[in-house]
Amino acid sequence: MTKIPSDWTLSLLNDCIEPERPICYGILKPGRGVPNGVPVIKVKNIKYGRILDHDLLLTSHEIDHAYRRSRLVAGDVLLSIRGTTGRTAMVPTHLDGANITQDTARISIRRSDNDSRFIYFALQSPNLQRQVSDNTKGQAVKGINIRDVRRLEVPVPPLREQRKIAAILSSVDEAIEKTQVVIDRAQVVKKGLMQELLTKGLPGRHKTFKQTEVGRIPESWSAVELGSLIVSGPTNGLYKPKSEYGSGVPIVRIDTFQ
């Protein structure tokens, strides 16, 4: 059982929302996109706790109207519920009126009693992420259903304390975002350097080049198959179901090094 301060309450997420805007998922088939359509947010657009809006799908106004129940209002909280579950974001002002796909839940916070930013941060906490993970089921495509999203238990302090906590965490988020911008720029520089160094070598070192099946490389280099450079393998690893997680030998997964 989660221990919380005596003046906090342990509430169901469903008790924190606007009754007239229930937690719901979005559009099942948004189409391939149309000019001047309505922006649709997919799970892939939710990253680093925010919405990456540079390549949002634009669905038709007819499809958006059919799914008007899941239209977004600035300040709504999003939670990915299918495929990659547990990603969160808050809807910014410029995406007011956008929509979501079936892989995402819209959570409209009752702002008279709760701070949207606080609930947004609460959903990122280890406690809530563990609840999402425990309720994520399925084989080929895993997901958490809306009923279980509504039943997520959220430790809720008084509104004034929610706002203070949210303000502190928001300032940390701003610092992280600035750092991420620097990292992203460094990654672009690194990719350029890799392209240059791994195809042309050290600057000024090589004068003559040759064309190979992998592209243009220095005359003194060789293009060989990967298999000729390794001692054994490559081989795939083992599959360990979530029910077996716990103590034992560590397993390196894709999300460990991405």
Salt bridges, closest charged atoms under 4 A:
ASP53 OD2 - HIS94 NE2 2.54
ASP55 OD1 - HIS54 NE2 3.82
ASP64 OD2 - ARG71 NE 2.98
ASP76 OD1 - ARG21 NH1 3.00
ASP103 OD1 - ARG82 NH1 3.15
ASP113 OD2 - ARG110 NE 2.60
ASP115 OD1 - ARG117 NE 3.71
ASP148 OD1 - ARG147 NE 3.99
GLU196 OE2 - LYS200 NZ 3.95
ASP255 OD2 - ARG253 NH2 3.23
